[in-house]
């Protein structure tokens, strides 16, 4: 600040109040961000689990289809 200039005390009080509000709200904002990141990570894990389960269901269908095709391809056994 230049020498010889004065600042209205109300302006100083307003700036101080805003600074204190920011400093006071910072821990709550940080925890909110942490909780949001945790929820996002859990959501992505659930999406991955669903995608893996879907892929395994497709593998199961292919396995059953191939097994059935092999059984049908052998044909009936001759009676003994």
Order of alpha helices (4+ residues) and beta strands (2+ residues): alpha
